[in-house]
Amino acid sequence: MTTTVELPALVKTKDVAPTALRPDDIFLRWILPEIFHELPINVKDDDAAVQLLEDLADKVLPGAGYDEKTKFGVMCALAIDGLPAAGVEYAAVCLTVSGETPCIATLFVSFMDSPEAMGVSAVVKEISSSLHLAERGDVSIVELPCGAAVACIGNREAEIPGELVDGEQGVALPTSYIQVYVPLPNDTTVLMEISTPTMSGWEVFSTVFGNIVSSIRLFKADGSPLITSSGGA
C-alpha cells in the first residue's frame, strides 16, 4: 500500500531545523512547526543543560508555577537521557492543549545502518518486511517528496517515574507513536518519530507530523537536491 503525505500550507512554520550531516556528505533538512521546541540533547555540560531546560520551561509554560515547570523540566530530561548514545541527532518537544486537556509529544530524529539490500527501493521493502514480521503496528510504504519511506504507527508503554505522578512507584503509561524510516543512498536510514502518551492530542500531533516528514529535503554536499526515488518531486 502506497500513500502520499501532503504538506498543507496552513501550518505555521519557523526556520528549518539544524542540518544533520552524515557520511558521503548527505544533508537532511526539515521544517519544524512553531509549537515544537528543541531539546538540548548534545550539551555536554550538566549545568548548561539544566539552564537550557529551565529556559525552555519558562518559554513553554510562562504562566505556570515552579512545581509545574520543574516537572516539565524533569520530564524533558528523562526523555532525552541516553538519546545521543542511541544515535539520536535531534529532539524536540511539543506541549499544547486539546479542549481543556494538556497534551505533550516528543519528536526524535536518529540514524541507523540500512539493511543490506541493493538500492533504496529494496531497502524500503526490507524495512517494511521487518516491521511487519516484528508486528510493530500498522506498516505502510509512503512516497515523500524526498523519496520512498516506510511509516509505522504503533503503541508501547513508557515508564513514568513516581515523582512525576505524585507517588513512590513509577507508572507504565500507554504511548502511541508514528515512525518514518527514510533510506539514504549511503547505506544509512533516517528514523523520525513522534510519540505521545496523551491520546486527546493524537489527531493534532499526527497531522503535524505528516507535515514535518513531508517537508524533509535531502541535499548533496554541493547543495544540489537529492531525491532517492523517481516518485519524489
MOFENVEN-V73548 format. One record per pair of residues at least 24 apart in sequence whose ideal C-beta (glycine too) atoms are under 10 Angstrom apart, sorted by the first residue. I is the first residue (numbers start at 1). J is the second residue. D is the distance in whole Angstrom. If there is no record, write none. Layout:
I/J/D ; I/J/D
This chain:
1/128/10 ; 1/138/10 ; 1/139/9 ; 1/140/5 ; 1/141/7 ; 1/142/9 ; 2/140/7 ; 2/141/5 ; 2/142/7 ; 2/143/6 ; 2/148/8 ; 2/231/8 ; 3/140/6 ; 3/141/8 ; 3/142/5 ; 3/143/8 ; 3/151/8 ; 4/142/7 ; 4/143/6 ; 4/144/8 ; 4/145/9 ; 4/214/9 ; 4/231/9 ; 5/142/6 ; 5/143/8 ; 5/144/6 ; 5/145/9 ; 5/149/9 ; 5/151/8 ; 5/180/9 ; 5/209/9 ; 5/210/5 ; 5/211/8 ; 5/212/10 ; 5/213/6 ; 5/214/5 ; 6/145/9 ; 6/210/8 ; 6/211/8 ; 6/214/6 ; 7/31/8 ; 7/144/10 ; 7/145/8 ; 7/210/8 ; 7/211/5 ; 7/212/9 ; 7/213/9 ; 7/214/4 ; 7/215/6 ; 8/207/8 ; 8/208/10 ; 8/210/9 ; 8/211/6 ; 8/214/9 ; 9/211/10 ; 10/211/10 ; 11/35/10 ; 11/207/8 ; 11/208/7 ; 11/210/10 ; 11/211/5 ; 11/212/9 ; 11/214/10 ; 11/215/9 ; 13/211/8 ; 13/212/9 ; 13/215/8 ; 16/215/8 ; 16/217/8 ; 17/89/10 ; 17/90/6 ; 17/92/8 ; 17/107/9 ; 17/109/8 ; 17/212/9 ; 17/215/9 ; 17/216/10 ; 18/42/10 ; 18/89/9 ; 18/90/7 ; 18/109/10 ; 19/90/10 ; 19/219/8 ; 20/89/5 ; 20/90/7 ; 20/109/7 ; 20/110/10 ; 20/111/8 ; 20/190/8 ; 21/89/9 ; 21/221/9 ; 22/89/9 ; 22/111/6 ; 22/184/7 ; 22/186/6 ; 22/187/10 ; 22/188/5 ; 22/190/8 ; 23/111/10 ; 23/184/10 ; 23/186/6 ; 23/187/8 ; 23/188/7 ; 24/184/8 ; 24/185/8 ; 24/186/4 ; 24/187/9 ; 24/188/8 ; 24/220/9 ; 24/221/8 ; 25/186/9 ; 25/219/9 ; 25/220/7 ; 25/221/3 ; 25/222/9 ; 26/184/5 ; 26/185/8 ; 26/186/6 ; 26/188/8 ; 26/190/9 ; 26/218/6 ; 26/219/7 ; 26/220/7 ; 26/221/8 ; 26/226/7 ; 26/228/10 ; 27/217/9 ; 27/218/7 ; 27/219/4 ; 27/220/8 ; 27/221/8 ; 27/223/8 ; 27/226/8 ; 28/89/9 ; 28/90/9 ; 28/109/8 ; 28/111/9 ; 28/146/9 ; 28/182/8 ; 28/184/8 ; 28/188/10 ; 28/190/6 ; 28/192/9 ; 28/216/7 ; 28/217/8 ; 28/218/6 ; 28/219/8 ; 28/226/10 ; 29/146/10 ; 29/215/8 ; 29/216/7 ; 29/217/5 ; 29/218/8 ; 29/219/7 ; 30/90/9 ; 30/107/10 ; 30/109/8 ; 30/146/9 ; 30/190/10 ; 30/192/8 ; 30/211/10 ; 30/212/6 ; 30/213/8 ; 30/214/9 ; 30/215/5 ; 30/216/5 ; 30/217/7 ; 31/211/8 ; 31/212/7 ; 31/214/9 ; 31/215/4 ; 31/216/9 ; 31/217/9 ; 32/90/9 ; 32/92/6 ; 32/94/10 ; 32/107/8 ; 32/208/10 ; 32/211/10 ; 32/212/7 ; 32/215/8 ; 33/92/10 ; 33/94/8 ; 33/107/10 ; 33/208/6 ; 33/209/10 ; 33/211/7 ; 33/212/7 ; 33/215/9 ; 34/94/10 ; 35/60/10 ; 35/92/10 ; 35/93/10 ; 35/94/5 ; 35/95/8 ; 35/96/6 ; 35/105/9 ; 35/204/9 ; 35/205/10 ; 35/208/7 ; 36/91/10 ; 36/92/4 ; 36/93/7 ; 36/94/5 ; 36/95/9 ; 36/96/10 ; 36/105/8 ; 36/106/9 ; 36/107/6 ; 36/194/9 ; 36/208/8 ; 36/212/8 ; 37/76/9 ; 37/91/10 ; 37/92/6 ; 37/93/6 ; 37/94/7 ; 37/95/8 ; 37/107/10 ; 38/90/7 ; 38/91/7 ; 38/92/5 ; 38/93/8 ; 38/107/9 ; 39/76/6 ; 39/77/9 ; 39/79/7 ; 39/80/5 ; 39/83/8 ; 39/88/10 ; 39/90/8 ; 39/91/4 ; 39/92/6 ; 39/93/6 ; 39/106/8 ; 39/107/9 ; 39/108/9 ; 40/76/9 ; 40/77/9 ; 40/80/7 ; 40/91/9 ; 41/79/9 ; 41/80/5 ; 41/81/9 ; 41/82/10 ; 41/83/5 ; 41/84/6 ; 41/88/6 ; 41/89/8 ; 41/90/7 ; 41/91/5 ; 41/92/10 ; 41/108/9 ; 42/80/10 ; 42/83/9 ; 42/84/6 ; 42/88/9 ; 42/89/8 ; 42/90/9 ; 42/91/9 ; 43/80/10 ; 43/84/10 ; 44/84/10 ; 49/76/10 ; 49/77/8 ; 49/80/9 ; 50/77/8 ; 52/76/10 ; 53/77/6 ; 53/80/9 ; 56/93/8 ; 56/95/10 ; 57/95/10 ; 60/93/8 ; 60/94/9 ; 60/95/5 ; 60/96/10 ; 60/104/10 ; 61/95/7 ; 61/102/10 ; 68/102/10 ; 70/163/10 ; 70/164/10 ; 71/163/8 ; 71/164/6 ; 71/165/9 ; 71/166/10 ; 72/102/10 ; 72/104/9 ; 72/164/10 ; 74/161/8 ; 74/163/7 ; 74/164/6 ; 75/104/8 ; 75/106/9 ; 75/160/8 ; 75/161/9 ; 75/164/6 ; 76/104/10 ; 76/106/8 ; 78/158/10 ; 78/159/9 ; 78/160/8 ; 78/161/7 ; 78/164/8 ; 79/104/9 ; 79/106/5 ; 79/108/9 ; 79/158/9 ; 79/195/9 ; 80/106/9 ; 80/108/9 ; 83/108/7 ; 83/110/8 ; 84/110/10 ; 86/110/7 ; 86/112/10 ; 87/111/5 ; 87/112/6 ; 87/113/10 ; 87/191/8 ; 88/191/9 ; 88/193/9 ; 89/190/9 ; 90/192/9 ; 91/193/10 ; 92/194/9 ; 92/212/10 ; 94/194/8 ; 94/196/9 ; 94/201/8 ; 94/204/9 ; 94/205/7 ; 94/208/8 ; 94/209/10 ; 95/198/10 ; 95/201/9 ; 96/198/9 ; 96/201/6 ; 96/204/7 ; 96/205/8 ; 96/208/10 ; 97/200/9 ; 97/201/8 ; 97/204/10 ; 98/198/8 ; 98/199/9 ; 98/200/4 ; 98/201/5 ; 98/202/9 ; 98/203/8 ; 98/204/7 ; 98/205/9 ; 99/200/7 ; 99/201/10 ; 100/200/9 ; 101/198/7 ; 101/199/10 ; 101/200/5 ; 101/201/8 ; 102/198/7 ; 102/200/9 ; 102/201/9 ; 103/196/7 ; 103/197/9 ; 103/198/4 ; 103/199/9 ; 103/200/6 ; 103/201/3 ; 103/202/8 ; 103/204/7 ; 103/205/7 ; 104/195/10 ; 104/196/6 ; 104/197/7 ; 104/198/6 ; 104/201/8 ; 104/205/9 ; 105/175/10 ; 105/176/10 ; 105/177/9 ; 105/178/10 ; 105/194/6 ; 105/195/7 ; 105/196/4 ; 105/197/9 ; 105/198/8 ; 105/201/7 ; 105/202/9 ; 105/204/9 ; 105/205/5 ; 105/206/9 ; 105/208/8 ; 105/209/8 ; 106/158/10 ; 106/175/9 ; 106/177/9 ; 106/193/8 ; 106/194/7 ; 106/195/6 ; 106/196/8 ; 106/197/10 ; 106/205/10 ; 107/192/7 ; 107/193/7 ; 107/194/5 ; 107/195/8 ; 107/205/9 ; 107/208/9 ; 107/209/8 ; 107/212/7 ; 108/177/10 ; 108/179/9 ; 108/191/8 ; 108/192/7 ; 108/193/5 ; 108/194/8 ; 108/195/8 ; 109/180/10 ; 109/182/10 ; 109/190/7 ; 109/191/7 ; 109/192/5 ; 109/193/8 ; 109/212/10 ; 109/216/10 ; 110/189/9 ; 110/190/8 ; 110/191/5 ; 110/192/8 ; 110/193/8 ; 111/184/9 ; 111/188/6 ; 111/189/7 ; 111/190/6 ; 111/191/7 ; 112/181/8 ; 112/188/7 ; 112/189/5 ; 112/190/8 ; 112/191/6 ; 113/187/6 ; 113/188/7 ; 113/189/7 ; 114/181/9 ; 114/183/5 ; 114/184/7 ; 114/185/9 ; 114/186/9 ; 114/187/5 ; 114/188/6 ; 114/189/5 ; 114/190/10 ; 115/183/9 ; 115/187/9 ; 115/189/8 ; 116/187/8 ; 117/183/9 ; 117/187/10 ; 119/183/9 ; 119/185/8 ; 119/228/9 ; 119/229/9 ; 120/147/6 ; 120/148/6 ; 120/149/10 ; 120/182/9 ; 120/183/5 ; 120/184/8 ; 120/185/6 ; 120/189/10 ; 120/227/10 ; 120/228/5 ; 120/229/6 ; 121/147/9 ; 121/148/6 ; 121/183/9 ; 121/228/9 ; 121/229/6 ; 121/230/9 ; 121/231/10 ; 122/183/9 ; 123/148/9 ; 123/150/9 ; 123/181/9 ; 123/182/10 ; 123/183/4 ; 123/184/9 ; 123/185/9 ; 123/187/9 ; 123/189/7 ; 123/228/9 ; 124/148/5 ; 124/149/7 ; 124/150/6 ; 124/181/8 ; 124/182/9 ; 124/183/6 ; 124/189/9 ; 124/228/9 ; 124/229/8 ; 125/150/9 ; 126/150/9 ; 126/183/9 ; 127/152/9 ; 127/181/5 ; 127/182/10 ; 127/183/7 ; 127/189/7 ; 127/191/10 ; 128/152/9 ; 128/181/9 ; 130/181/10 ; 131/179/8 ; 131/181/8 ; 136/177/10 ; 136/179/8 ; 137/176/9 ; 137/177/8 ; 137/178/9 ; 137/179/8 ; 138/178/9 ; 139/179/9 ; 139/181/10 ; 141/181/10 ; 142/180/7 ; 142/181/10 ; 142/182/10 ; 142/210/9 ; 142/213/8 ; 142/214/9 ; 142/231/10 ; 143/229/7 ; 143/230/10 ; 143/231/4 ; 143/232/7 ; 143/233/9 ; 144/180/8 ; 144/182/7 ; 144/210/10 ; 144/213/6 ; 144/214/6 ; 144/215/9 ; 144/216/6 ; 144/217/10 ; 144/218/10 ; 144/227/9 ; 144/228/9 ; 144/229/9 ; 144/231/9 ; 144/232/7 ; 144/233/10 ; 145/213/10 ; 145/214/6 ; 145/215/8 ; 145/216/7 ; 145/217/7 ; 145/218/10 ; 145/225/10 ; 145/227/8 ; 145/231/9 ; 145/232/5 ; 145/233/6 ; 146/182/7 ; 146/184/9 ; 146/190/9 ; 146/213/9 ; 146/214/9 ; 146/215/9 ; 146/216/5 ; 146/217/6 ; 146/218/5 ; 146/219/10 ; 146/225/9 ; 146/226/8 ; 146/227/6 ; 146/228/7 ; 146/229/9 ; 146/232/6 ; 146/233/10 ; 147/182/7 ; 147/183/8 ; 147/184/9 ; 147/185/9 ; 147/216/9 ; 147/218/7 ; 147/226/8 ; 147/227/5 ; 147/228/3 ; 147/229/4 ; 147/230/9 ; 147/231/7 ; 147/232/5 ; 148/181/10 ; 148/182/8 ; 148/183/7 ; 148/227/10 ; 148/228/6 ; 148/229/4 ; 148/230/9 ; 148/231/6 ; 148/232/8 ; 149/179/10 ; 149/180/5 ; 149/181/6 ; 149/182/5 ; 149/183/8 ; 149/189/9 ; 149/190/9 ; 149/192/9 ; 149/213/7 ; 149/216/8 ; 149/228/9 ; 149/229/9 ; 150/179/8 ; 150/180/7 ; 150/181/4 ; 150/182/8 ; 150/183/8 ; 150/189/9 ; 150/191/10 ; 151/178/7 ; 151/179/7 ; 151/180/5 ; 151/181/8 ; 151/209/10 ; 151/210/9 ; 151/213/8 ; 152/177/8 ; 152/178/7 ; 152/179/5 ; 152/180/8 ; 152/181/8 ; 152/191/10 ; 152/193/9 ; 153/177/7 ; 153/178/5 ; 153/179/8 ; 153/180/10 ; 153/206/8 ; 154/178/8 ; 154/179/8 ; 154/195/10 ; 155/195/10 ; 155/199/10 ; 156/195/8 ; 157/197/9 ; 158/195/8 ; 158/196/10 ; 158/197/6 ; 160/197/8 ; 171/197/10 ; 173/197/5 ; 173/198/9 ; 174/199/8 ; 175/199/9 ; 176/201/10 ; 176/202/6 ; 176/205/9 ; 176/206/9 ; 177/205/10 ; 177/206/10 ; 177/209/10 ; 178/202/10 ; 178/205/8 ; 178/206/6 ; 178/209/6 ; 178/210/8 ; 178/213/9 ; 179/209/10 ; 179/213/10 ; 180/209/8 ; 180/210/9 ; 180/212/9 ; 180/213/5 ; 180/214/10 ; 180/216/8 ; 182/213/8 ; 182/216/6 ; 182/218/8 ; 182/228/8 ; 183/228/7 ; 183/229/9 ; 184/218/7 ; 184/226/8 ; 184/228/7 ; 185/218/9 ; 185/226/8 ; 185/228/6 ; 185/229/10 ; 190/216/8 ; 190/218/9 ; 192/216/7
